Amino acid sequence: MKPDAELLKEVSLFQFLDDQERAELADQLELVRFRAGQTIFQISDPGDSLYLIRSGEVEVFFKNHTGERIVLEVVTGGGFIGELSLLDHGARSASVVATQDTETLRLNRSHLEKFLMLRPQAAMDLLTAMGRRLRASSERLRQTATRNVNEETEDKRSRVQKAADWIAEFAGSITFLLIHVVWFTVWVVINSVKLPGIPQFDPFPFGFLTLAVSLEAIFLSVFVLLSQNRQAAKDRVRSDIEYDVNLKAELEIVQLHEKMDRLTGDVLRQLEQIQQATRK
């Protein structure tokens, strides 16, 4: 069996193929070499190929929302990278850089399609191995992109906090004001003017009314302060979320600048090669 076919036997993505299928697939592989420190591909780059590590070492990483470099995996000989883009023809989900001089075998999507047309039964084997790797990746990295400030705070309120919010909201309404205007007016009239059949239970200077209003103010102020403290905590969560969003946007801009610089460098190198070719 060819050496490249033997390498496929060690790769988990192709371990379910038989020897003949590996030999046929090995004929489609293309040898690609990378120097130490060279970027193989960047996150969000378009991709339609898979790289099998023949020798050397590569590092798979991305930057999180705080700009920290998160290393997902260090892949050595017998490993593979870029399988997601190979299958869905989408953008790269992480960046990969060679940490050592590395030899890879590249498998293009078109070559894989030709192979699967000849060996359609191999598709299920590839999906089985792919599912195992995706499951492992999902368990390794679980994070949410954004949070909803209302979901972070509303669902965690206790009964006292809900009552405090309702009382604080009602105390600032026109209905609350009108109720007290009517209440004070009736109280003062009853205790100031002698009405037949109605005793004056709190004559001037309305000491009982003063006590009732003072007690109401004390309890009301406590509920308002409870609501304000919870609102302050909610504002802190909102500020944290806004900071995360702004930081993510800033990092996206930085990554865009890096990508543009890299593309500009590639274009300039190609122009230089064209100029050198025309001079000859």
N, C-alpha and C positions, 0 to 999 in steps of 0.2 A: 504493500500500500504506500502511496505517496506520503512524504513527510507532512504536507499540508493537510491531507486527509487524516493523518494520525493526530494532528493538532485539533481538528474538528471533533475528534472522539473525546478529547479532554474538555471541550467547551460545553457547558451545561445546556446552552440553547440548542445544540445539535446532538446531544447525547442519546436521543431517542431514535436517531436515524440509523439505518443499517450501513454496512461497509460500502455497499455499492452506491447508496445515495450520498454518502460522504465523499466518495471518490468523484462522483459527477459534480457535486457542489464545489469541490476543491478546484476543479478546472475553471470555475468562474471567478476565483479570487485574484486580486491584484496586489502586488507587493508595494507598500508605501513606507518610507523611512522618515523618522522625525528626529531632530537633534534635541538634546537636553535643554529644557526651557522653552521649546517651541510649542505654540498653541496649536492643538489639533482642530478644535472648533470652539466657538463661543456660544453662550446661551443666547437663544432667539435667532441664531443663524439658521437659514434653510438647510435641510439635510435630507438625503435620500440614500444614505449608505451606512453600513455597519463596519466597525473595525474590530478585527480579532488581534489580540496582542500576541505576537510571535515571540518576542523577546523584549526586555526592558521593563519600564514601569511608567504608568500614567496616573494622574490625579484628577478625580472628578469632583467639582466643587461649584458652589454658587455663593452669592452674597445675599444675606438676609436683609430685613427691613431696617436694621441698624447699621448696615455696611460691613458687618462682620463676615469674614470668609469662612464658609461652612464646607468642610471636606466631607463629601458623601461616601467616597470610596477610593481606595488605592488599588488599581488593577495591574496585575503583573501577567507574566506569560500564561496563556491558556484562558485569559479573561476576554471580555468583549465590551464594547461601548457603542452607543449610538443606535441601539436597537429600536427605540421608540420612533425615531424619525424614519427608520427603515420601513416600519410597518404602517404608520399612518401618514407618512409623507409630510409631517408637520415640522415646526421649528424645534431646534434643540432645547431640551429642558434643563441643561446644565452646561458648564464649560469644562473643557478637558485640556490639560497641559502635560507634556512629557517631562517627567522628572529625571529621566535617564535617556540615553540614546536608545531609541525604540524602533523596532521593526513591527509593522502591522500588515495584516491582510485585509484589504478592503473588499466588501461585497456590496455592489450596487443594487438598488431596488429592481432595476430592469433585469439583472442577472438572476435575482431571486425569483422574479415572476416567471422567467423562462424555465427555471429549475422546477418550480411548483406546477407548471403546466405539464412537464414530463412526469413528475412524481407528485400528484395531488394528495396522496395519502400522507406525505411528509408534512403537510400544513398543520394537521392536528398535533403532530409531535412538537412542532415549533410553538404552537399556541400553548401547549401544556407547559413547556419550559418557560415561556414568556409569562404565563400566569403566575408561576411560582416566584419569579423575580419581582413582578409587580406587587405581589402580596408582601414579600419581604420588605420592599421599599416603602410600602404604605405603613407597615408597622414601625419602621425605623424613623420615619419623619411624618409627624402629624402636626399641622399648624393651620390656623385660619388667617386669611388675608386681612380681613377687616372685622370690626365689631360694631354692633348697633348699641348706642348708648342707652336707648330705652329698654332694650332687652337685658342689658347688663344691670340695670337698676330696678326697673318696675317689678319684675318677677321675683325679686328677692326681698320685697317689703314685708315687714311683719304687720300684724293687725293694728298695733299701736301706731306704726308709721303711716299706715293707710288712713287711720282716723285723724292723725295730726295733719296729713296733707289735705284731707277733706275739710277739717275745721279751719285751717289757715286759708284755704281757698274761699270758703263761705264767708269768713270774717272780712274779706276784702271785696265783698260784693255789695251791690245796691240793695239787694233784699235784706241783708244783715242791717244796713243803715236804716232802712224804712221800718223794720221791726222794732229797733231801739227807739226811733223817734215816736212811734205810736205808743210803745211801752212807757217811756218817760212822760209823755203828755198825759196819758190816762192816770198814771201814778200821781203826778203833781196835781192834776185837777181834782182827783178824788180826795187827796189829803189837804187841799187848800180851800175847796168850796164845799160847804155842807150840803150834801145831797140827801134827799129823804130815803131812808132805808139802807144807806151805805155808810158804815162807820169809817171814821178817819183813823186808820191803823198806823200811819206813819206821818204825823204832823210835822210842820216846818221845825227844824231845818232838814228833814228827811234823812235821819240817821240810818234807818234800815236800808233805804235806797242806796245811800253812800256805801254801806257795807256790802250790799249785793253787787254793786258795780265794781268795787275794789276786788272782791273775790273773783268776779268774772274776768277782770283784767289780768289777775295773777294766772289763772288757769289758761286763759287765752294766750297770754304771752309765752307760757311754757310750750303749748302746742305749736305756736308760730316758730319758736326757736328750734323745736324738734324738726319741723318741716324745713326750716332754713338750713340746718345742719345737713339734712339729707340732700337738699338741693346743692349745697356746697360740695358734698361728696360726688354727686352726679356731675357737677361742673368739672371736677377733677378728672373723672373718667372721660368726659367729653374732650377735655384738653389733651389727655393722653392719646386718645384716638386721633384727634386732629394733628398732633405731633407725629404719630405714626404715618398718617396719610401724607403729610408734607415731606417727611423724610423719605418715604417710598418714592414720591414724585421726584425729589431731588436725586435719588440714586438712579432712577430711570433715566434722568437727563444726563447724569454722569456716564452711565453705560452707553447711552446714545452717542455721547461725545467720543468715548473710547472706540466705539464701532466705526464712527465716521473717520477718526484719525487712522484706524487700521485700514479702512477702505481707501483713504487718501494715499496712505503709504503704498498699498498694493498698486494703485493706479500709477503713482510716480515711478515705482520700480518697473512696471510694464512699459511706461513711456521711455524710460531710460534704455531698456532692452531694445525697444523699437528703434530708437535713435542710433544705438550702437550697431544694429543690424543694417540700417540704411547707409551708415558711413562706410561699411565694408562693401 
